[in-house]
Amino acid sequence: MRLSSPHKRMQFAIGGVVLMELTREDGLDLLEWLGLGRPEFGAIETRELLPRCRRRLWPEPRNTDPEKHRLMGTRGDTRWDVRPAGTLRLHTELLVATLMSFPYELFRFA
């Protein structure tokens, strides 16, 4: 089992403006859920990302994101953490609402 540090964060930005900041694990899970793999950093044009996000919002069983239990912390300071079901969907809804306003920008993550 892999430990995740609660201190490592990923930022998601457009035009230098940070849209959201997630734990590293949630950020990587979101990228993977959107079909981008699990890269530590990168960029994609918003017009390419928007259809991926919209597809994940279709009401289909494959688009559910279940609750996720994970062990957080560092040596000597560990605890269980739970990401509630539907969290990735909520992040995706936020992205769709924002990306629609910036169709020709570059979406960056790191």
C-alpha positions as a Markdown table, in Angstrom:
| # | Residue | x | y | z |
|---|---|---|---|---|
| 1 | Met | 0.0 | 0.0 | 0.0 |
| 2 | Arg | 1.3 | 3.4 | -1.0 |
| 3 | Leu | 1.3 | 6.4 | 1.4 |
| 4 | Ser | 0.2 | 9.7 | 0.1 |
| 5 | Ser | 1.5 | 12.9 | 1.5 |
| 6 | Pro | -1.3 | 15.3 | 2.6 |
| 7 | His | 1.0 | 18.2 | 1.9 |
| 8 | Lys | 1.7 | 17.6 | -1.8 |
| 9 | Arg | -0.7 | 19.5 | -4.0 |
| 10 | Met | -1.5 | 19.8 | -7.7 |
| 11 | Gln | -2.6 | 23.0 | -9.3 |
| 12 | Phe | -4.9 | 23.4 | -12.3 |
| 13 | Ala | -4.7 | 26.7 | -14.2 |
| 14 | Ile | -5.7 | 28.6 | -17.3 |
| 15 | Gly | -3.6 | 31.7 | -18.3 |
| 16 | Gly | -1.7 | 31.7 | -15.1 |
| 17 | Val | -4.9 | 31.8 | -13.0 |
| 18 | Val | -5.2 | 28.8 | -10.6 |
| 19 | Leu | -8.7 | 27.3 | -11.0 |
| 20 | Met | -8.3 | 24.6 | -8.4 |
| 21 | Glu | -5.8 | 23.0 | -6.1 |
| 22 | Leu | -6.1 | 19.4 | -5.1 |
| 23 | Thr | -4.1 | 16.8 | -3.2 |
| 24 | Arg | -1.6 | 15.2 | -5.5 |
| 25 | Glu | -3.5 | 11.9 | -5.4 |
| 26 | Asp | -6.9 | 13.5 | -6.2 |
| 27 | Gly | -5.3 | 15.5 | -9.0 |
| 28 | Leu | -3.8 | 12.4 | -10.6 |
| 29 | Asp | -7.1 | 10.5 | -10.1 |
| 30 | Leu | -8.9 | 13.4 | -11.8 |
| 31 | Leu | -6.5 | 13.4 | -14.8 |
| 32 | Glu | -6.8 | 9.6 | -15.1 |
| 33 | Trp | -10.6 | 9.8 | -14.8 |
| 34 | Leu | -10.7 | 12.3 | -17.7 |
| 35 | Gly | -8.6 | 9.9 | -19.8 |
| 36 | Leu | -5.3 | 11.8 | -19.6 |
| 37 | Gly | -3.3 | 9.2 | -17.7 |
| 38 | Arg | -1.5 | 10.1 | -14.5 |
| 39 | Pro | 1.1 | 12.7 | -15.5 |
| 40 | Glu | 2.8 | 14.8 | -12.8 |
| 41 | Phe | 2.6 | 17.9 | -15.0 |
| 42 | Gly | 1.4 | 19.0 | -18.5 |
| 43 | Ala | -1.0 | 21.0 | -20.6 |
| 44 | Ile | -3.9 | 20.4 | -22.9 |
| 45 | Glu | -5.9 | 22.9 | -25.0 |
| 46 | Thr | -9.2 | 23.6 | -23.4 |
| 47 | Arg | -11.2 | 22.8 | -26.6 |
| 48 | Glu | -9.7 | 19.3 | -26.3 |
| 49 | Leu | -10.3 | 18.9 | -22.6 |
| 50 | Leu | -13.9 | 20.1 | -22.6 |
| 51 | Pro | -15.4 | 17.2 | -24.6 |
| 52 | Arg | -13.6 | 14.7 | -22.2 |
| 53 | Cys | -15.2 | 16.5 | -19.2 |
| 54 | Arg | -18.6 | 16.6 | -20.7 |
| 55 | Arg | -18.5 | 12.8 | -21.5 |
| 56 | Arg | -17.8 | 12.1 | -17.8 |
| 57 | Leu | -20.9 | 14.0 | -16.9 |
| 58 | Trp | -23.2 | 11.8 | -18.9 |
| 59 | Pro | -25.6 | 9.8 | -16.6 |
| 60 | Glu | -24.1 | 6.4 | -17.2 |
| 61 | Pro | -22.8 | 3.8 | -14.6 |
| 62 | Arg | -19.3 | 4.0 | -16.0 |
| 63 | Asn | -19.2 | 7.7 | -15.0 |
| 64 | Thr | -19.6 | 7.2 | -11.3 |
| 65 | Asp | -16.6 | 7.8 | -9.1 |
| 66 | Pro | -16.9 | 5.7 | -5.9 |
| 67 | Glu | -15.7 | 6.6 | -2.5 |
| 68 | Lys | -11.9 | 6.1 | -2.1 |
| 69 | His | -10.1 | 5.1 | 1.0 |
| 70 | Arg | -6.4 | 5.9 | 1.2 |
| 71 | Leu | -3.6 | 6.0 | 3.8 |
| 72 | Met | -2.3 | 9.5 | 4.2 |
| 73 | Gly | 0.8 | 10.8 | 5.9 |
| 74 | Thr | 4.4 | 10.3 | 6.4 |
| 75 | Arg | 6.4 | 7.9 | 8.6 |
| 76 | Gly | 5.1 | 8.1 | 12.1 |
| 77 | Asp | 2.1 | 10.3 | 11.2 |
| 78 | Thr | -0.3 | 8.1 | 9.2 |
| 79 | Arg | -4.1 | 8.2 | 9.1 |
| 80 | Trp | -6.9 | 7.0 | 6.8 |
| 81 | Asp | -8.6 | 9.5 | 4.6 |
| 82 | Val | -11.7 | 9.1 | 2.5 |
| 83 | Arg | -12.6 | 10.9 | -0.7 |
| 84 | Pro | -16.4 | 10.9 | -0.8 |
| 85 | Ala | -18.2 | 9.4 | -3.8 |
| 86 | Gly | -18.9 | 12.0 | -6.5 |
| 87 | Thr | -15.9 | 14.2 | -5.8 |
| 88 | Leu | -14.3 | 13.7 | -9.2 |
| 89 | Arg | -17.6 | 14.5 | -10.8 |
| 90 | Leu | -17.9 | 17.8 | -8.8 |
| 91 | His | -14.4 | 18.8 | -9.9 |
| 92 | Thr | -15.4 | 18.0 | -13.5 |
| 93 | Glu | -18.5 | 20.1 | -13.3 |
| 94 | Leu | -16.4 | 23.0 | -12.1 |
| 95 | Leu | -14.0 | 22.5 | -15.0 |
| 96 | Val | -16.8 | 22.5 | -17.6 |
| 97 | Ala | -18.3 | 25.7 | -16.2 |
| 98 | Thr | -14.8 | 27.4 | -16.4 |
| 99 | Leu | -13.5 | 25.9 | -19.7 |
| 100 | Met | -16.6 | 27.1 | -21.6 |
| 101 | Ser | -15.4 | 30.7 | -20.9 |
| 102 | Phe | -11.9 | 30.0 | -22.2 |
| 103 | Pro | -12.2 | 27.8 | -25.4 |
| 104 | Tyr | -8.8 | 28.7 | -26.9 |
| 105 | Glu | -6.6 | 28.7 | -23.8 |
| 106 | Leu | -4.1 | 26.2 | -22.6 |
| 107 | Phe | -5.1 | 24.3 | -19.4 |
| 108 | Arg | -2.0 | 23.5 | -17.3 |
| 109 | Phe | -1.5 | 21.2 | -14.4 |
| 110 | Ala | 1.4 | 20.5 | -12.1 |
